[in-house]
């Protein structure tokens, strides 16, 4: 597997989506435990999601342009 910007971006995008979804669900669960930790991890997931989407878009642009 070639680790280009599309592959890395797609991986970060999926990881960010999963982190954000899981930790947001845990924050709003009826039994709330350690909300601050879940909030921090959800924000890390949002950051991964944003960086990953930009890298993936750059990789798609590179593939279309070449």
N, CA, C and O of each residue as an XYZ file, in Angstrom:
264
protein
N       0.841     -1.178      0.000
C       0.000      0.000      0.000
C       0.884      1.239      0.000
O       1.813      1.357      0.799
N       0.586      2.139     -0.891
C       1.333      3.381     -0.999
C       0.712      4.418     -0.053
O      -0.488      4.685     -0.117
N       1.538      4.996      0.821
C       1.039      5.965      1.792
C       1.101      7.377      1.209
O       2.002      8.151      1.533
N       0.152      7.701      0.362
C       0.069      9.050     -0.183
C      -0.934      9.859      0.642
O      -1.496      9.352      1.612
N      -1.153     11.098      0.259
C      -2.022     11.966      1.055
C      -3.471     11.480      1.072
O      -4.186     11.720      2.045
N      -3.911     10.809      0.023
C      -5.280     10.291     -0.002
C      -5.459      9.162      1.013
O      -6.475      9.106      1.706
N      -4.485      8.271      1.103
C      -4.570      7.156      2.046
C      -4.483      7.639      3.486
O      -5.274      7.222      4.332
N      -3.533      8.511      3.765
C      -3.379      9.042      5.116
C      -4.603      9.872      5.496
O      -5.110      9.751      6.611
N      -5.078     10.709      4.581
C      -6.254     11.521      4.846
C      -7.495     10.685      5.080
O      -8.286     10.978      5.977
N      -7.670      9.647      4.280
C      -8.830      8.774      4.472
C      -8.785      8.061      5.807
O      -9.813      7.903      6.465
N      -7.604      7.630      6.212
C      -7.441      6.968      7.509
C      -7.743      7.927      8.651
O      -8.445      7.571      9.598
N      -7.212      9.146      8.564
C      -7.469     10.142      9.608
C      -8.941     10.530      9.638
O      -9.503     10.746     10.712
N      -9.565     10.619      8.476
C     -10.976     10.962      8.374
C     -11.831      9.921      9.098
O     -12.701     10.269      9.896
N     -11.578      8.651      8.814
C     -12.360      7.575      9.438
C     -12.094      7.511     10.939
O     -13.026      7.357     11.728
N     -10.827      7.628     11.334
C     -10.491      7.590     12.766
C     -11.138      8.760     13.507
O     -11.654      8.584     14.610
N     -11.112      9.944     12.913
C     -11.739     11.103     13.537
C     -13.234     10.948     13.658
O     -13.822     11.324     14.672
N     -13.858     10.395     12.627
C     -15.307     10.159     12.668
C     -15.662      9.186     13.786
O     -16.604      9.416     14.545
N     -14.899      8.096     13.881
C     -15.188      7.098     14.908
C     -14.950      7.639     16.318
O     -15.758      7.408     17.217
N     -13.845      8.356     16.512
C     -13.570      8.949     17.828
C     -14.669      9.925     18.238
O     -15.165      9.874     19.364
N     -15.039     10.797     17.334
C     -16.047     11.803     17.643
C     -17.396     11.161     17.931
O     -18.072     11.538     18.887
N     -17.786     10.202     17.117
C     -19.076      9.553     17.297
C     -19.149      8.814     18.626
O     -20.125      8.952     19.363
N     -18.133      8.038     18.931
C     -18.137      7.265     20.173
C     -18.164      8.173     21.393
O     -18.987      7.985     22.290
N     -17.274      9.155     21.434
C     -17.164      9.982     22.631
C     -18.336     10.948     22.772
O     -18.718     11.282     23.894
N     -18.909     11.400     21.674
C     -20.111     12.227     21.772
C     -21.273     11.399     22.318
O     -22.061     11.889     23.127
N     -21.379     10.155     21.879
C     -22.437      9.279     22.389
C     -22.249      9.021     23.882
O     -23.226      8.980     24.630
N     -21.008      8.849     24.319
C     -20.744      8.620     25.734
C     -21.043      9.863     26.575
O     -21.478      9.742     27.720
N     -20.818     11.040     26.025
C     -21.115     12.271     26.768
C     -22.599     12.437     27.014
O     -23.006     12.949     28.057
N     -23.415     12.006     26.057
C     -24.860     12.191     26.168
C     -25.581     10.945     26.666
O     -26.811     10.901     26.652
N     -24.845      9.941     27.103
C     -25.455      8.730     27.651
C     -26.113      9.057     28.989
O     -25.686      9.986     29.675
N     -27.145      8.307     29.368
C     -27.815      8.570     30.655
C     -26.867      8.477     31.857
O     -26.980      9.258     32.802
N     -25.943      7.528     31.816
C     -24.959      7.408     32.897
C     -23.691      8.124     32.459
O     -22.844      7.536     31.787
N     -23.559      9.368     32.829
C     -22.418     10.184     32.397
C     -21.224      9.938     33.310
O     -21.300     10.143     34.521
N     -20.138      9.504     32.720
C     -18.904      9.313     33.478
C     -17.781     10.061     32.778
O     -17.563      9.895     31.577
N     -17.086     10.868     33.523
C     -15.899     11.563     33.038
C     -16.164     12.337     31.737
O     -15.544     12.080     30.706
N     -17.076     13.266     31.813
C     -17.485     14.046     30.643
C     -16.312     14.835     30.065
O     -16.197     14.967     28.847
N     -15.445     15.360     30.925
C     -14.312     16.158     30.437
C     -13.393     15.337     29.546
O     -12.913     15.833     28.526
N     -13.146     14.102     29.917
C     -12.296     13.239     29.106
C     -12.954     12.934     27.762
O     -12.292     12.959     26.724
N     -14.254     12.647     27.778
C     -14.958     12.367     26.528
C     -15.004     13.607     25.633
O     -14.917     13.491     24.410
N     -15.140     14.773     26.225
C     -15.131     16.011     25.447
C     -13.772     16.227     24.787
O     -13.694     16.591     23.613
N     -12.709     16.000     25.546
C     -11.364     16.173     24.989
C     -11.126     15.222     23.817
O     -10.604     15.634     22.781
N     -11.507     13.951     23.974
C     -11.306     12.983     22.893
C     -12.205     13.278     21.701
O     -11.811     13.041     20.559
N     -13.402     13.789     21.946
C     -14.275     14.165     20.831
C     -13.659     15.317     20.034
O     -13.756     15.344     18.808
N     -13.027     16.265     20.726
C     -12.368     17.371     20.032
C     -11.144     16.896     19.257
O     -10.867     17.408     18.172
N     -10.412     15.932     19.791
C      -9.306     15.338     19.043
C      -9.853     14.677     17.776
O      -9.255     14.790     16.705
N     -10.981     13.994     17.901
C     -11.616     13.370     16.742
C     -12.033     14.385     15.699
O     -11.874     14.144     14.503
N     -12.562     15.513     16.129
C     -12.942     16.570     15.183
C     -11.710     17.091     14.455
O     -11.756     17.336     13.249
N     -10.617     17.261     15.176
C      -9.378     17.712     14.542
C      -8.872     16.713     13.513
O      -8.480     17.101     12.413
N      -8.878     15.428     13.862
C      -8.468     14.402     12.906
C      -9.380     14.393     11.685
O      -8.921     14.244     10.553
N     -10.664     14.552     11.930
C     -11.654     14.582     10.853
C     -11.355     15.725      9.876
O     -11.373     15.532      8.661
N     -11.085     16.900     10.411
C     -10.833     18.072      9.564
C      -9.513     17.935      8.798
O      -9.467     18.194      7.595
N      -8.463     17.540      9.475
C      -7.172     17.379      8.809
C      -7.256     16.273      7.763
O      -6.731     16.411      6.658
N      -7.921     15.175      8.121
C      -8.061     14.065      7.194
C      -8.851     14.433      5.956
O      -8.506     14.008      4.854
N      -9.908     15.216      6.119
C     -10.705     15.607      4.953
C      -9.898     16.516      4.029
O     -10.015     16.411      2.808
N      -9.085     17.401      4.590
C      -8.237     18.253      3.754
C      -7.166     17.447      3.025
O      -6.903     17.693      1.847
N      -6.547     16.491      3.709
C      -5.540     15.648      3.056
C      -6.168     14.787      1.964
O      -5.587     14.617      0.892
N      -7.350     14.246      2.236
C      -8.026     13.421      1.235
C      -8.397     14.255      0.007
O      -8.242     13.799     -1.126
N      -8.881     15.465      0.233
C      -9.229     16.335     -0.898
C      -7.983     16.681     -1.703
O      -8.031     16.730     -2.932
N      -6.873     16.921     -1.019
C      -5.615     17.204     -1.719
C      -5.159     15.996     -2.527
O      -4.680     16.140     -3.652
N      -5.309     14.800     -1.948
C      -4.939     13.586     -2.669
C      -5.797     13.342     -3.888
O      -5.295     12.912     -4.926
N      -7.094     13.613     -3.775
C      -7.992     13.470     -4.935
C      -7.618     14.476     -6.011
O      -7.612     14.151     -7.198
N      -7.305     15.703     -5.594
C      -6.909     16.728     -6.525
C      -5.622     16.336     -7.258
O      -5.493     16.551     -8.463
N      -4.683     15.765     -6.521
C      -3.423     15.322     -7.129
C      -3.662     14.203     -8.137
O      -3.049     14.193     -9.204
N      -4.536     13.269     -7.815
C      -4.810     12.158     -8.734
C      -5.536     12.622     -9.977
O      -5.273     12.123    -11.071
N      -6.446     13.569     -9.827
C      -7.178     14.071    -10.984
C      -6.263     14.915    -11.868
O      -6.352     14.866    -13.095
N      -5.391     15.683    -11.236
C      -4.495     16.582    -11.981
C      -3.388     15.866    -12.719
O      -2.844     16.409    -13.681
N      -3.036     14.659    -12.299
C      -1.898     13.988    -12.955
C      -2.312     13.038    -14.043
O      -1.460     12.411    -14.673
